[in-house]
Amino acid sequence: MVVTTGHRAVQRSLGTLSGLVITAGIMALHPSQGVTIVIAAVAVGLAQPLLAKELCAGDARPAGAEP
């Protein structure tokens, strides 16, 4: 699957917006510092497999190369 630059920009924008909404919801609950650290660590841990997949999906071939 080839991901175009425009498609990737939309994905990143939606991901950022989703993260901001989720973060605002969590922060509205006023969690303690320890809970905030645990939530952040879990979020980073869950994001790593997705980031690695997306970054490798379209970057292996030069622009314009056949799939």
C-alpha positions as CSV (number, residue, x, y, z in Angstrom):
1,M,0.0,0.0,0.0
2,V,1.4,3.3,-1.0
3,V,0.5,6.3,1.2
4,T,0.6,9.6,-0.5
5,T,2.0,12.7,1.3
6,G,-1.5,14.2,1.4
7,H,-3.0,11.1,2.9
8,R,-0.2,10.9,5.5
9,A,-0.8,14.6,6.4
10,V,-4.5,13.9,7.0
11,Q,-3.7,10.8,9.1
12,R,-1.2,12.8,11.2
13,S,-3.7,15.7,11.6
14,L,-6.5,13.4,12.7
15,G,-4.1,11.6,15.1
16,T,-3.0,14.8,16.7
17,L,-6.5,16.1,17.1
18,S,-7.6,12.8,18.6
19,G,-4.7,12.9,21.0
20,L,-5.5,16.5,22.1
21,V,-9.2,15.6,22.7
22,I,-8.2,12.5,24.7
23,T,-5.6,14.4,26.7
24,A,-8.1,17.2,27.4
25,G,-10.6,14.7,28.7
26,I,-8.1,13.0,31.0
27,M,-6.7,16.3,32.3
28,A,-10.3,17.5,33.0
29,L,-10.4,14.7,35.6
30,H,-7.4,16.2,37.4
31,P,-5.4,13.0,37.9
32,S,-2.4,12.9,40.3
33,Q,1.1,13.2,38.9
34,G,1.7,9.5,39.3
35,V,-1.5,8.6,37.4
36,T,-0.5,11.1,34.7
37,I,2.9,9.4,34.3
38,V,1.4,6.0,34.0
39,I,-1.2,7.1,31.4
40,A,1.6,8.8,29.4
41,A,3.8,5.6,29.6
42,V,0.9,3.4,28.4
43,A,0.0,5.8,25.6
44,V,3.6,5.8,24.3
45,G,3.9,2.0,24.6
46,L,0.7,1.6,22.6
47,A,1.8,4.1,20.0
48,Q,5.2,2.6,19.2
49,P,3.9,-0.4,17.1
50,L,1.7,1.9,15.1
51,L,4.4,4.5,14.5
52,A,6.9,1.9,13.4
53,K,4.4,0.4,10.9
54,E,3.3,3.8,9.4
55,L,6.9,5.1,9.1
56,C,8.1,2.0,7.3
57,A,5.0,1.6,5.0
58,G,5.8,4.1,2.3
59,D,9.4,5.2,2.9
60,A,11.2,2.1,1.5
61,R,10.8,3.1,-2.2
62,P,11.9,6.2,-4.0
63,A,9.1,8.6,-5.0
64,G,7.3,7.4,-8.2
65,A,8.6,3.9,-7.9
66,E,6.3,1.0,-8.9
67,P,4.9,-1.1,-6.1
